[in-house]
Amino acid sequence: MAGDPQGRLSRALGHVRNASAALLAGSDGADTALLLGLACLDLEDLFAELEVVPAFIAADLSPAGCIEEAMGLVEVEPDEVSVAIWAALLALRTRLR
């Protein structure tokens, strides 16, 4: 799997998109889900700057699980992503716990 960075990034973006969709569809009284969903959309833009095409990922994980999966995929070869993507993933992981 170490030889397919673009495939991993595509799958990571697919997980981020699932987290975005779940959070934006969710509702809470404090708008926390909406703000987290917007943060996911910002993260999607960072992947778009790398011209990453998202892979389809079945939506069977929670938003926190999606972000964990995305982190696991990009940490195989951390040099393939920008510091901004790392920072956004870490921030989302912390906020979703």
Secondary structure, DSSP 4 states (H G I P E B T S, - for coil): -TT-HHHHHHHHHHHHHHHHHHHHH---TT-HHHHHHHHHHHHHHHHHHTTPPPPP--S-S-HHHHHHHHHHHHTTSGGGS-HHHHHHHHHHHHHH-
